[in-house]
């Protein structure tokens, strides 16, 4: 039997499960300006996946890299979710959110 597919699938599922809450937390604490952290992490994991000799581990690291890169997109979507009231906003950045809401109504 070959368990490689199950192992990789479980690892990618776990990666998504880790990245999604991190996106929510980072948007809450730092705002969408923290998108570059996801880019740096994604590129670092992509680079790392090129040098790992074990094929399954390389695939898992590459999958995690793309979860990080997808986190950039999710960061911008998360801000929209907060503006719509679907997620709580950080009270420290209330003024920022209010300005964004005014901009949304103008456009």
C-alpha positions in Angstrom: 0.0 0.0 0.0 1.1 3.6 -0.7 0.1 6.1 2.0 1.8 9.1 0.3 -1.4 10.6 -0.9 -3.1 10.3 2.4 -0.1 11.8 4.2 0.2 14.7 1.8 -3.6 15.3 1.9 -3.7 15.4 5.6 -0.7 17.7 5.7 -2.3 20.2 3.3 -5.6 20.0 5.2 -3.6 20.8 8.4 -1.8 23.6 6.6 -5.1 25.2 5.6 -6.4 24.7 9.2 -3.4 26.6 10.5 -3.3 29.4 8.0 -6.9 30.4 8.1 -7.0 31.3 11.8 -3.6 33.0 11.5 -5.0 35.2 8.7 -7.9 36.2 10.9 -5.6 36.9 13.9 -3.1 38.9 11.8 -5.8 41.0 10.2 -7.2 41.7 13.6 -3.9 42.7 15.2 -2.0 44.2 12.2 -4.5 44.9 9.5 -4.1 44.0 5.9 -0.8 45.7 5.6 0.7 42.5 7.0 0.1 40.7 3.7 3.9 40.9 3.0 4.5 38.5 5.9 2.5 35.8 4.0 4.5 36.6 0.8 7.9 36.2 2.6 6.8 33.0 4.3 5.4 31.6 1.1 8.6 32.3 -0.8 10.8 31.0 2.0 8.8 27.7 2.1 8.9 27.5 -1.7 12.7 27.9 -1.6 13.0 25.3 1.2 10.9 22.8 -0.7 13.4 22.9 -3.6 16.2 21.7 -1.3 14.5 19.0 0.8 15.6 15.6 -0.5 12.6 13.7 0.8 9.9 13.9 -1.9 6.9 13.7 0.4 8.3 16.3 2.8 9.2 18.5 -0.2 5.6 18.2 -1.4 4.2 19.0 2.0 6.4 22.1 2.4 5.5 23.2 -1.1 1.8 22.8 -0.2 2.3 24.9 2.9 4.1 27.5 0.8 1.0 27.9 -1.4 -1.2 28.1 1.6 0.9 31.0 2.7 0.6 32.7 -0.7 -3.1 32.1 -0.7 -3.1 33.8 2.7 -2.3 37.1 0.9 -5.6 36.9 -0.9 -7.4 35.9 2.3 -5.9 38.8 4.2 -7.7 41.3 1.8 -10.9 39.3 1.9 -10.7 39.2 5.7 -10.7 43.0 5.9 -13.8 43.0 3.8 -15.5 40.6 6.1 -14.6 42.8 9.1 -16.0 45.9 7.3 -19.2 44.0 6.6 -19.5 43.1 10.3 -19.0 39.4 9.8 -15.9 39.4 12.1 -15.0 41.6 15.0 -12.9 44.6 14.4 -9.9 45.7 16.5 -11.1 48.6 18.6 -7.6 50.2 18.3 -8.2 50.5 14.5 -11.8 51.6 14.6 -11.1 54.9 12.9 -9.4 53.1 10.0 -12.4 50.8 9.5 -14.8 53.8 9.6 -12.9 55.6 6.9 -12.9 52.4 4.8 -16.7 52.0 5.3 -17.2 55.6 4.1 -15.1 54.9 1.0 -17.1 51.8 0.3 -20.4 53.8 0.3 -19.0 56.5 -2.0 -17.9 54.0 -4.6 
